[in-house]
Amino acid sequence: MRRLALLACVASLAACDGRKAEPSGIGYYRFGTTTRASIHDGICQPTELTDGRKATWCFALPPIKVNKRVAEVDTYFLGTEPPALPENATPEQKAERKAALEKLPLIEIQLKVRGCVEDEADRWMRERFGPPIESKSTRQYWKNSFLWAAAFLPSEPGRCVIHFLPLSENAEIERLKQQ
C-alpha cells in the first residue's frame, strides 16, 4: 500500500512540474487542431502561397482583442476547399464536404491591429509567449514547441501585423523573416 502511495505521489509530481502550458495558437485558432471545417463565420476563398502551394484564405472573421485594440483576423488553410453545396444537399453530401474541409489544416493566423500602439502589442505578445527570441528595429520573433510568431511593430503607420505559423511552415517563416 505504501508503495502505491509513493508511486501516485511521484506520478503527480511528474505530471505537474509547475510549467505553464505553451500556447498552440491564439483564441479559437489552434495549430494541430483547427481545420477549415472549424470556420463558420467570415469569407473563405482560394489563394496560392508564394511557394506555389494551393491554400484557402479566410477573412472577415470575428476579431480578437490585442490589449485595448481590436485586431482583424485572417487565417490560411493548406489546400483548396471543395465546391459549395447546393441548397438541397443531401446529408451524405454535407458529410463528404465536412470530411474534405477537416483535411485542410490551419497554417497561418494573421492579426491586423489598427490604431496599434507598439508597446501595447509588444506587452500582449510577451504576456502570452514570454520574451522574443529575436528583436529588430520594427520586428520581434517568438518561438515555442508549437508555433513561430512575428510581430511587425508597426507594419505601416498606425498598424501592426502579427503572424503565427506552425513550425512546419519553414518556407513561409523564411519569407516573413526576409520581408
C-alpha positions in Angstrom: 0.0 0.0 0.0 2.8 2.4 0.9 4.5 1.7 -2.5 1.3 2.6 -4.4 1.0 5.9 -2.5 4.6 6.7 -3.3 4.1 5.9 -7.0 1.0 8.1 -7.1 2.9 10.9 -5.5 5.8 10.6 -8.0 3.4 10.4 -10.9 1.6 13.5 -9.8 4.8 15.4 -9.5 5.9 14.4 -13.0 2.6 15.5 -14.4 2.6 18.8 -12.7 6.1 20.2 -12.9 4.8 23.8 -12.5 5.5 24.9 -16.1 2.8 26.8 -17.9 1.5 25.1 -21.0 2.8 26.6 -24.2 0.1 28.1 -26.5 -0.5 26.4 -29.8 -2.4 29.3 -31.3 -4.5 32.4 -30.4 -8.1 32.4 -29.2 -10.2 29.9 -31.1 -7.4 29.2 -33.7 -5.0 26.4 -32.7 -2.3 24.7 -34.8 -2.8 20.9 -35.0 -6.5 21.2 -34.0 -8.2 23.9 -36.1 -9.2 22.9 -39.7 -11.1 24.7 -42.3 -14.2 22.8 -41.1 -13.9 24.7 -37.8 -14.6 28.0 -39.6 -18.3 29.0 -39.7 -18.0 32.8 -40.0 -16.2 35.1 -42.4 -15.5 34.6 -46.1 -13.1 32.0 -47.4 -11.6 31.8 -50.9 -8.8 30.0 -52.7 -5.4 31.5 -52.9 -1.8 30.5 -53.8 1.1 30.7 -51.4 4.4 32.2 -52.5 5.9 28.7 -52.8 3.1 27.7 -55.3 1.0 25.6 -52.9 -2.7 26.0 -53.0 -4.4 27.3 -49.9 -7.7 28.7 -48.6 -7.7 32.2 -47.2 -10.5 33.2 -44.7 -11.1 36.8 -43.7 -13.8 38.9 -42.0 -13.6 36.5 -39.1 -14.6 37.5 -35.5 -12.0 40.0 -34.2 -9.6 39.3 -31.4 -8.6 42.0 -28.8 -4.9 42.8 -28.6 -4.7 44.7 -25.3 -7.2 47.5 -25.8 -7.2 47.3 -29.6 -9.3 45.2 -32.0 -7.4 43.0 -34.4 -8.9 41.8 -37.7 -8.2 38.0 -38.1 -7.2 36.3 -41.3 -6.5 32.6 -41.4 -4.9 30.3 -44.1 -5.5 26.6 -44.5 -3.4 24.3 -46.6 -5.3 23.0 -49.6 -8.3 24.1 -51.7 -11.8 23.5 -50.3 -14.4 21.5 -52.2 -17.1 23.3 -54.1 -20.0 24.8 -52.2 -23.1 22.6 -51.7 -26.3 23.1 -53.5 -29.3 24.3 -51.4 -30.9 20.8 -51.5 -27.7 19.0 -50.5 -28.2 15.5 -49.0 -26.9 14.6 -45.6 -24.3 12.4 -47.4 -23.1 15.4 -49.5 -22.8 17.5 -46.3 -20.8 14.8 -44.5 -18.5 14.4 -47.5 -17.9 18.2 -47.7 -17.2 18.4 -43.9 -14.8 15.5 -44.2 -12.9 17.2 -47.0 -12.8 20.5 -45.0 -11.4 18.6 -42.0 -8.4 17.7 -44.1 -7.4 21.3 -44.6 -5.1 22.2 -41.6 -4.5 25.7 -40.3 -1.2 27.0 -41.5 -1.3 30.7 -40.6 -3.1 33.1 -38.3 -2.7 36.8 -39.1 -3.8 39.6 -36.8 -4.1 43.1 -38.2 -4.2 45.7 -35.4 -5.5 49.1 -36.4 -4.6 52.1 -34.4 -1.8 50.0 -33.0 0.4 51.2 -30.1 3.6 49.2 -30.5 4.2 49.0 -26.7 0.7 47.5 -26.1 1.1 44.9 -28.8 4.6 44.0 -27.5 3.3 43.6 -24.0 0.4 41.5 -25.2 2.8 39.1 -27.0 5.2 38.9 -24.1 2.3 38.1 -21.7 1.4 35.1 -23.9 4.8 33.9 -25.3 7.4 35.4 -23.0 10.4 37.4 -24.3 11.0 37.3 -28.0 13.8 35.1 -29.4 15.0 37.9 -31.6 14.3 41.6 -31.9 15.0 44.0 -34.8 14.0 47.7 -35.1 10.4 47.1 -36.1 10.1 43.3 -35.7 10.1 40.7 -33.0 10.1 36.9 -33.3 8.8 34.3 -30.8 9.0 30.5 -31.0 7.8 27.6 -28.8 7.2 23.9 -29.4 4.1 24.6 -31.5 4.5 27.8 -33.4 6.6 30.6 -34.6 5.3 34.2 -34.4 6.4 37.5 -35.9 5.2 40.9 -34.8 5.7 43.8 -37.3 5.5 46.8 -34.9 4.5 48.8 -36.9 4.0 47.2 -40.3 2.9 50.7 -41.6 1.9 53.8 -39.6 -0.7 53.1 -37.0 -1.0 49.4 -37.9 0.7 46.3 -36.6 0.6 42.9 -38.2 1.2 39.7 -36.1 1.8 36.4 -37.9 1.5 33.0 -36.3 2.7 29.9 -38.1 3.2 26.2 -37.2 6.9 25.2 -37.1 6.3 23.0 -40.2 5.8 26.1 -42.4 9.6 26.7 -42.9 9.2 28.4 -46.3 6.6 31.0 -45.0 8.7 31.6 -41.9 11.7 32.4 -44.1 9.7 34.6 -46.4 8.4 36.6 -43.4 11.9 37.0 -42.0 13.1 38.4 -45.3 10.3 41.0 -45.6 
